[in-house]
Amino acid sequence: MKQERRVFMVASGKGGVGKSTVSTALALQLCKEHKTLLIDCDVYLPSLDILSGMTGEAIFSWLDVLNGICTPEQALLHHRYALLSAPNIGSEIPPDSIEKLLAFYPEYDAVIIDCAAGLGFSLELASKAADTALIVCTADEASIRSAAAAAKKIDKLGVPKSFLIINRYDPKGAVKGRLLGIDDMVDRTETPLLGIIPYIGSLLRSDGNDISLCVPLTDTAIRIAMRLYNLPIPLELQNAVR
């Protein structure tokens, strides 16, 4: 029996919070149970080919599919999941592009759209297709303020559900008052918490041909992926500062 398609947009109010790493980690987990398509929607600073160990392999972008320059299959980069690369900056992109793009790939039942950081056009593109938004932040004031702004923008754009993912969380920093506590971050963003990824240095490794996750990110990505499909996996908050 074919599963109902789910479309997740991964966003952040500011750059540098690990949004694309989280997108890649989720793709690596979802593809174990679902036919997974990862879409790079960051036309300014695309990075998913690098994070996926396929640097420079893209010949076509997803916009080339819409413009009839290539076939849907020719645009795909194949890993354990499928990847569609972002078009070049300056390309004319209609606002319903991602929504139309998905019609070319009906076989994929899990779609992850990695948005550009900020509140710009990338959010609008993804929001027309997504049923769930994942807002990635870190535990500092600037990131939480921008995450709250992103959550409000995404809600205004009509995405049905939004969740918060806290990345690079260091409970020692929260104890010392350098970082915010979990409850404070949830309250300020007014967004339910989906997962906490601990600070561990480099979380994603690529040898140029394959990618692997450090154990903390693997474990957290597994739990987040299960929660996205409504499995009752409790949040692990025993080391978090509330």
N, C-alpha and C positions, 0 to 999 in steps of 0.2 A: 504494500500500500504506500503510495507516494505521500511524503510528509508535506504539510503546509509550509510554504516559504516564509522564512523570517528574514527581515532586513534590519540590520543594526548599523547605526551611524555612530562613529567614535569621534568625539569633539573635545576641544579644550578652549578655554577663554584666552589663554596665552600659550606661547611656544615654550619648548624646553621641558615639558612635564612628562615626557615619555609616552605620548599618545600613540605614535606609530608603532612603538615597541609593544604596547598593549594590544593594538590591532593585530599585529603579527602573531603574538602569543595566543590570542583567542582563535585565530584562524588555524593554528597548529593543533589546538584542542578540538575545535568543532569538526574539523575534517576527519576525525576518527569515527564520528557517528553520522556525519552529514556531508553531502556534496557541497563543498564550500568555495565561494567566490569572494576574493578580496579585491576591492576597487580602490585605487589611489585617486583621491579627489583633491589632492593638494597640487595645484598647477604651479605654485610658487616655489615650493621646496619638496618635490617628490622624493621619497626615500624607501618605499616598500620593496623596490627591486634590490636595493642594497641590503636591507634587513632580511630579505628572503634568499640571499646568496645568489642573485641573478643579475648582478650589476652590468648594465649596458647591453643586456640581451634583448630588450624591447625594440622592435622595429615599428610597430604600430601602437597607437593609443586607443582608448575606448571611443574617443571622438571620431577616429578614422572609421570605426564600425558604423556609427550613426551617419557619417557622410558618404558611406558606400565605397570608401577607398580600399577596404580589405574585408574579408569575411569575418564573422564572429570568432571562428576558431583561430584564424591567423593572428588575431590580437592577443590571444591568451598566452601567458607564460605559465608553464606547468611545473608545479612542485608537488608537495603533498596536497596542497590546495591549488586553485587556479588564481592567477593574478592578472588584472588589467591595469596597465600603466596610465598615468595622467597625460593629458595633451600638453603641448608646449604653451608657455605663458604667452598671452596675447591672442590666443585662439578665440574665435567667436563661439561662445557656448550658450545655446538656448537654455532657459531656466528649467525646462522639463527633461533635460538630457538624460539624467540617471534613471528617471522613471521609464523613459522610452528604451534605454539601453537594456534594462532587465528583461524586456520582451524577447531579446535575442538569445537569452540564456535561461530558458524555462526549466532546464534539468537541475539547476542549482537551488537547493532548498535552504541554504544558509548563506546570506550575503553580508559582508562587512564592508562598510564604506568609511575609509579613513579621510576625514575632512582636514582642511587646512586649519591651523590655529586661528583664533579670532572669531569675529562675529560677521564675517563677510559673505560673499556669494557662494562659497563652498557649502556653508550651512544650509542655504536656501536650496541648492541643488540636491543635497542629500535628504533634506526634510520631506521633499515631495515623494520620496520612495520608501522612507524608513518607517517602521512600526515602533522602534525602540531607539532611544538615544542613550549613549554611554558617555558621560562627561568625566574626563580624566583630569585630576588635579594633584598638586602636592600640598603639604600641610603648612605653607607659608601664607602670609596675609595677601600678597599680590595675586597668588594663584587662586585663592578662595574668592577674592573679589571678582576676578575675571570669570571663574567658574559659575558664580551666581548670576553674572550678566549673561553668560552663555545659556544657562538653564532658563532664564526668562525669555531669551530670544527663541530658543527651541520650542518652548511652550506656546509662544505667540505664533510660531510657524505651523503649529498644529500637530506635532508629533505626539502620538497617543501616550507613550510612556518614556520617562527619563530616569536614569540611575546614576549614582556617583561612584567612581572608582578612585580611591586614594592611592597614589603611587609613591614609591620611595619613602615610605613611612618609617620614621625613626622615633620610637617611644622615648628614648633618652632625651631627644631634643624637646619633646613635649613636656617632659618632667622638669627640664631646666627653663621652660618658658620661652624657648626660641621658636617653637612650633605650636600650632593650634591642636586642641584636643578633638577627638572624634565627634562628640556631640556638638561642639561649636561649629565644626565644618558642615555637618548635616543641617544644623539650624540656619546657618548663614546662606547656604545654597538652596535651602528648602527642597532638597532632593534626597530621596531614599538611598541608603548606602547599599552597594552591591558587592564590594570587595575591597580589601586592603592589601596592597602589595608591599612587602617590607623592603627597607633600604638594604641593598646587598652589593652595591657597586655595579659591575657589568652583569646585566640579567640575560642578555641575548648574545649568542656567539655564532659567528659564521666563518666557515673555513673557505669560503668562495664557492663551494659546491653544495653545502648543506648548512642547516641552522639547527641550533640546539638551545634549550632554555636551562638556566640555572634552576636548581631544585625548588627554591622558594617561589619563583615565578611560575614554574610548572604546576606546583600544588595549588597556588592561588588561581591560576587560569582555569584549571580543572573545575574548581568550585564555582567560579564565576560562570563558566559555560553551563554548568548544571543548573544554576539558579536562573539563567536566562530561559531555560526550558521548564521552569516552574517546579523543579525538584527541591524538596525541603532540606536544603543544605544550610546548617546554621553558620552565621558569621563567627569567626574566631577572634574574639576581642580580649582574650585573657592577658595579652601583653600590651594592649592599647591603652592609652590614657584617655579617659572619658571626659 
